[in-house]
Amino acid sequence: MKTDVVIIGAGAVGCAIARELSKYRVKVTVVDMRDDIGGNASKSNSAIIHTGYDAKPGTLESQLVVAANPMYDQLTKDLDVPFKRIGAILPAFNEEQFAQLPAIKEKAFLNRVYDVEYLSREELLEREPELNPEVLGGLYIPRESIIDPFILVQALAENAYENGVNFLLNTKVTDIRVRDGAVREVVTSGGVIETDFIVNAAALYCDEIAAMVGKADYKVVARRGQFYILDKNTSCKVNHIVLPIPTKITKGKLMTPTIHGNMLVGPTAEDLQDKLDASTTTEGLESIYEDVRKMIPRVNVRDTVTQYSGLRPNRNPEGLQVDVYNDLKGYLNLSGVRSTGLTLSVAMGKYATEKLKEIGCELRLKDNFKKTRRGIPRFHELNTEQKEALILENPLYGNVICRCETITEGEILDAIHRPLGAKTVDAVKRRVRAGMGRCQGGFCGPKVIEILAREWKIPVEEVNKNLKGSNMVVGKNK
Ligand SMILES: O=P(O)(O)OC[C@H](O)CO
């Protein structure tokens, strides 16, 4: 197979670069070892679109996060991605914390985040009645926002696909062949791809890809972040992203509404050697509760519907870098894309495209780029008239499969059959939220398995939860 550009990694960053390149007359192939787009760090994060208020001023990370944030207003409309600008508050509960607020505001200013404001104790309590009443005052960061991270990645990928990008999932890169100082071939578990350009957007694994071309002068350590998701009906809710005072290492353990109305609490920041250890631990979860209840005393983790953990790729030495090399033609290396990766992905799409042009990739704009994408109708968000019309058009929208989230068979079939459609139970969940509710798939799980088996024409025993070998049905017991 021959292509012009291979992007390694179908996370938010890889998909955003693919979408940007799909505006040009160039053949692009995205390769990922997972079974689904956004199957790793992009699916297990805090689902926040940051402003960059706490970035290190003057860095590429600061530049890209600050540039990306305003792009989301139009982009989420064009691609039908749930997004809300709810703002963040950063309260101080003692004199020591209070004394740090001016420096945080100054840092935000240096990052060109000019709209951070001071809020008095009264203003904070009015905005967030659940705040610890010992609060002394704090900051308001109006453009911190929440998003559906799964749909963002799907939307970028689907739109790239519609504009001609080729996706190879379940495909592991095993080697890169270099000849005469230029990249020539990507060797994968699915065959060899001839290419002129390679973008390494492999996140947690970008150091391993870089080692294949002899450019691994850094290491990636998995920084685990554990989270609780609380029930939509939990009695203690917040209206903003409630942030602690950030440290040099982390923005800290926060509490925020999700775009779908749950409460999200976390994350921890634990550096691990194992890039696969996305487990949750009693210790980690307890530390979240201990820290967050100092800000929100009534936070009720007994209302947890699920816990999860994500692994952010933490570069050592640290810092986001985009590297090109005089002695290696055609190779663009992205490293240090950490927890701000979801936010900055769309700005990275543009930045990486410019870098590709600089290293000789000829990019001529297409005249038929389609910039919008039709999302899956969210049945439960429609009014009665719209619901009736949809059911009339397709009666499967009248068959509710997931009762907790009111997700219909029509939506599940759309998730399965659209481009880059769902092949596993978790992939259905990430597209339409079947199984995301209070019962966590206890009711709809078997039905989703049956639908997947029926639509993909495979036995139910072959339907996986996520990765190969994670089948949930092993056979009949009678
Ligand atoms: O600990 P940080 O700074 O990587 O931030 C994690 C937060 O969840 C940010 O999305």
Ligand as a Chemical Component Dictionary entry (heavy atoms), coordinates in Angstrom:
data_LIG
# 
_chem_comp.id                   LIG 
_chem_comp.type                 NON-POLYMER 
_chem_comp.pdbx_formal_charge   0 
_chem_comp.three_letter_code    LIG 
# 
loop_
_chem_comp_atom.comp_id 
_chem_comp_atom.atom_id 
_chem_comp_atom.alt_atom_id 
_chem_comp_atom.type_symbol 
_chem_comp_atom.charge 
_chem_comp_atom.model_Cartn_x 
_chem_comp_atom.model_Cartn_y 
_chem_comp_atom.model_Cartn_z 
_chem_comp_atom.pdbx_ordinal 
LIG O1 O1 O 0 -3.019 16.767 36.546 1  
LIG P1 P1 P 0 -3.022 17.532 35.247 2  
LIG O2 O2 O 0 -2.453 18.888 35.349 3  
LIG O3 O3 O 0 -2.401 16.706 34.177 4  
LIG O4 O4 O 0 -4.519 17.829 34.856 5  
LIG C1 C1 C 0 -5.451 16.858 34.872 6  
LIG C2 C2 C 0 -6.784 17.501 34.696 7  
LIG O5 O5 O 0 -7.763 16.558 34.692 8  
LIG C3 C3 C 0 -6.823 18.349 33.465 9  
LIG O6 O6 O 0 -7.680 17.974 32.467 10 
# 
loop_
_chem_comp_bond.comp_id 
_chem_comp_bond.atom_id_1 
_chem_comp_bond.atom_id_2 
_chem_comp_bond.value_order 
_chem_comp_bond.pdbx_ordinal 
LIG O1 P1 DOUB 1 
LIG P1 O2 SING 2 
LIG P1 O3 SING 3 
LIG P1 O4 SING 4 
LIG O4 C1 SING 5 
LIG C1 C2 SING 6 
LIG C2 O5 SING 7 
LIG C2 C3 SING 8 
LIG C3 O6 SING 9 
# 
